[in-house]
Amino acid sequence: MVTVNPVKTRDLSSHFIVKPGNSVRLSQINPSSTEGLNEDDVKEALKENAKKISDLQHVLSAENKQALLIILQGMDTSGKNGTIRHVMSRINPQGCEVTAFNVPCRDEASHDFLWRIHQNIPPKGSIGIFHRSQYEDVLVPRIKKLIPVNAWKARYEQINNFEKMLSENSVTILKFFLHISKQEQKRRLIERLTIPKKQWKLNPSDIKERQYWDKYKRAYEDALSKCSTEWAPWYVIPSNNKWFRNFAISEIVAEAMENMNMEYPEASIDMSEIEIK
């Protein structure tokens, strides 16, 4: 009897992608799903993926023709920092920059909403990771009624066009929505409240924002539905289980980097003419 490795039988990329034109209903996606895997199944695979991403980053840097942009969105406590820490654990920090997008400062607010995003797009040869992103601008203004309805509705198309422009200029874009349940968020907030080594993470605004859970959910569903494109797809990652979240994202990132078809450049000089004494 042939034993099949359960990790290698699942195409997580196609399973979790939001196909362009599809309407997303988060209530129909189980945030606790692990695709039948358990943590022991994926421990070695996660390590292998981390090494693969590191190796591919080296080629990305050497080739210096493309860039990779990873966008992480999700409700408070969904694990954006944890994803960065675990999935990108072996990459060279010289070739990667993490940008966190919070409330726009005065200078940022005086420009169009995509201005501050464009300032932080990774240059060729590097990886950029966005901890929140341009999608905050179709979430918070909508829920808090900061701008007219027609203004935030127009931003979906503006974002799609912006991301298409980036894609056409050799930026590969991967967008991950870290999907957790309201109950799991409550559990994580209680941990931050009661466990001393986690208390530094607790932000009173996280608790305040919980009252808007349903509104954020609907806003996310619209963003995922309207802005998953062939050139910049969304992936909805079940994230109640942190280990599965990390594994699934590592699989998708490693696969995407392989599909970038990067190559080491040829030597610019004739090696046979070099003599080392």
C-alpha positions in Angstrom: 0.0 0.0 0.0 1.3 3.5 -0.9 1.1 6.0 1.9 0.1 9.5 0.6 1.4 12.5 2.4 -1.8 14.4 3.3 0.1 17.7 3.2 0.9 17.3 -0.5 -2.5 16.3 -1.6 -4.1 19.7 -1.0 -3.9 22.6 -3.4 -4.4 25.3 -0.8 -3.8 28.1 -3.3 -6.8 27.2 -5.5 -8.9 26.2 -2.4 -8.7 29.5 -0.6 -8.5 31.9 -3.5 -11.5 34.2 -4.1 -12.2 33.7 -7.8 -12.8 37.0 -9.6 -16.4 37.8 -9.8 -17.4 35.5 -6.9 -19.4 36.9 -4.0 -17.8 36.2 -0.6 -19.9 35.3 2.4 -17.6 34.8 5.4 -20.3 33.0 7.4 -20.0 30.2 4.9 -16.2 29.8 5.4 -15.2 27.9 8.6 -12.5 29.9 10.3 -11.5 26.7 12.3 -10.9 24.6 9.2 -7.6 22.8 8.9 -8.4 20.7 5.8 -8.2 17.6 7.8 -4.6 18.2 8.9 -3.2 18.4 12.3 -0.2 20.4 13.6 2.2 17.5 13.5 1.4 16.9 9.8 2.7 20.3 8.8 5.6 21.1 11.2 8.3 19.9 8.8 6.5 21.3 5.8 6.4 24.7 7.4 10.1 24.6 7.9 10.6 23.5 4.3 8.5 26.3 3.0 10.4 28.9 5.1 13.6 27.6 3.6 12.1 27.6 0.1 10.9 31.2 0.5 14.4 32.2 1.7 16.1 30.5 -1.2 13.7 32.1 -3.7 14.2 35.5 -2.1 17.9 35.1 -2.9 17.1 34.6 -6.6 14.6 37.5 -6.5 17.3 39.8 -5.2 20.0 38.6 -7.6 17.7 38.8 -10.7 16.5 42.3 -9.6 13.7 42.4 -12.2 10.6 41.7 -10.1 9.1 42.5 -6.7 6.7 40.7 -4.3 4.0 42.4 -2.3 2.2 40.5 0.5 -0.9 42.2 2.0 -2.2 41.0 5.3 -5.7 42.1 6.5 -8.0 40.8 9.1 -10.0 41.7 12.2 -8.1 42.8 15.3 -6.1 39.8 16.8 -6.3 37.8 13.6 -2.6 37.3 13.6 -0.9 39.6 11.1 2.2 40.0 13.2 2.3 36.3 14.0 2.1 35.5 10.3 5.0 37.7 9.5 7.1 36.3 12.3 6.5 32.6 11.4 6.1 32.5 7.7 9.0 34.9 6.9 11.2 33.6 9.6 14.2 32.8 7.4 14.2 35.6 4.9 17.0 38.2 4.7 15.7 41.4 6.4 17.9 43.4 4.0 15.6 42.4 1.2 12.3 42.9 2.9 10.4 45.8 4.4 7.3 45.6 6.6 5.0 48.6 6.6 2.1 49.1 9.0 -0.7 51.4 7.9 -2.4 53.1 10.8 -4.5 56.3 10.8 -3.1 58.6 8.1 -0.9 61.4 9.5 -1.6 65.0 8.4 0.7 64.8 5.4 -0.7 61.5 4.2 -4.3 62.8 4.6 -3.5 65.8 2.5 -2.9 63.5 -0.5 -5.1 60.9 -2.3 -5.6 57.7 -0.3 -3.3 55.7 -2.5 -0.4 58.1 -2.2 1.1 56.7 1.0 0.6 53.1 -0.3 2.6 53.9 -3.5 5.4 55.3 -1.4 5.9 51.9 0.2 5.7 49.5 -2.8 8.7 47.3 -2.8 11.4 48.0 -5.3 12.5 45.4 -7.8 14.5 42.6 -6.2 12.7 42.8 -2.8 9.7 41.8 -0.8 7.2 44.2 0.8 4.8 43.2 3.5 1.8 45.4 4.3 0.3 45.1 7.8 -3.0 46.5 6.8 -3.1 48.4 3.5 -5.1 50.4 1.0 -8.1 48.3 2.0 -8.4 50.3 5.3 -9.7 53.0 3.1 -12.8 51.0 2.1 -13.3 49.8 5.7 -12.9 52.6 8.3 -14.3 55.5 6.2 -17.3 53.4 5.4 -18.1 52.2 8.9 -17.3 55.5 10.6 -19.0 57.5 7.8 -16.0 59.7 7.3 -16.6 60.3 3.6 -19.6 60.2 1.3 -20.9 56.8 0.2 -20.1 57.4 -3.5 -16.5 58.3 -2.5 -15.6 55.1 -0.8 -17.6 53.0 -3.3 -15.4 54.5 -6.1 -12.3 53.3 -4.4 -12.8 49.6 -5.3 -12.2 50.3 -8.9 -9.4 52.7 -8.1 -7.7 50.0 -6.1 -8.1 47.5 -8.8 -6.6 49.8 -11.4 -3.7 50.7 -9.1 -2.9 47.0 -8.4 -3.2 46.2 -12.2 -0.6 49.0 -12.8 1.7 47.4 -10.3 1.2 44.0 -11.7 2.0 45.2 -15.2 5.2 46.7 -13.8 6.5 43.3 -12.4 5.0 43.4 -8.9 3.5 40.1 -7.8 0.6 40.8 -5.4 -0.7 38.3 -2.8 -3.5 39.4 -0.5 -4.5 37.4 2.6 -7.6 37.9 4.7 -7.0 36.2 8.1 -10.4 34.8 8.9 -11.2 34.4 12.6 -14.5 34.0 14.5 -15.8 36.6 16.9 -15.5 34.0 19.7 -11.8 33.4 18.9 -11.2 37.1 18.9 -12.8 37.3 22.4 -10.5 34.5 23.6 -7.4 36.2 22.3 -8.4 39.6 23.8 -9.0 37.9 27.2 -5.5 36.3 26.9 -4.0 39.8 26.3 -5.9 41.1 29.3 -4.9 38.3 31.7 -1.5 37.0 30.6 1.3 39.4 31.7 3.6 38.7 28.7 0.8 39.4 26.3 -0.6 42.5 28.0 1.6 44.9 26.0 -0.4 43.9 22.9 -3.7 45.0 24.4 -5.0 48.2 22.8 -8.2 49.6 24.2 -9.3 50.5 20.7 -9.4 46.8 19.8 -12.1 46.2 22.4 -14.0 49.3 21.3 -13.9 48.2 17.6 -15.5 44.9 18.5 -18.9 46.6 18.6 -18.5 47.1 14.8 -17.8 43.4 14.1 -20.8 42.9 11.9 -20.2 46.1 9.9 -16.6 45.2 9.4 -17.6 41.8 8.3 -19.9 43.2 5.6 -17.3 45.7 4.5 -14.7 43.0 4.2 -17.0 40.8 2.2 -17.5 43.6 -0.3 -13.7 44.3 -0.5 -13.0 40.6 -1.0 -15.7 40.2 -3.6 -15.0 43.4 -5.6 -11.2 43.4 -5.4 -10.1 39.8 -6.1 -8.7 39.9 -9.6 -6.5 37.8 -11.8 -3.6 40.1 -11.2 -4.1 40.6 -7.5 -6.1 37.8 -5.9 -7.5 37.6 -2.4 -7.1 34.4 -0.3 -9.4 33.8 2.7 -7.3 31.9 5.2 -9.0 30.1 8.1 -7.0 31.5 11.1 -8.6 30.3 14.3 -5.7 27.8 14.4 -2.5 29.8 14.2 -0.4 26.8 13.0 -2.7 26.2 10.1 -2.8 29.9 9.1 1.0 29.9 9.0 1.2 26.7 7.0 -1.4 27.7 4.5 0.1 31.1 3.8 3.6 29.7 3.6 2.4 27.2 0.9 0.8 29.9 -1.1 3.7 32.3 -0.9 6.2 29.6 -1.8 4.1 28.5 -4.8 3.7 32.0 -6.0 7.4 32.8 -5.8 8.1 29.6 -7.8 5.7 30.7 -10.4 7.5 34.0 -10.8 10.1 32.0 -12.9 13.1 33.9 -11.5 16.6 33.1 -12.7 20.1 34.0 -11.5 21.6 36.5 -13.9 24.5 35.4 -16.1 28.0 36.6 -15.1 28.8 40.0 -16.5 32.5 39.1 -17.0 34.4 36.2 -18.5 35.3 34.1 -15.5 38.1 32.4 -17.4 40.0 35.6 -17.5 40.0 36.0 -13.7 43.0 34.7 -11.8 43.0 34.6 -8.0 46.5 34.4 -6.6 
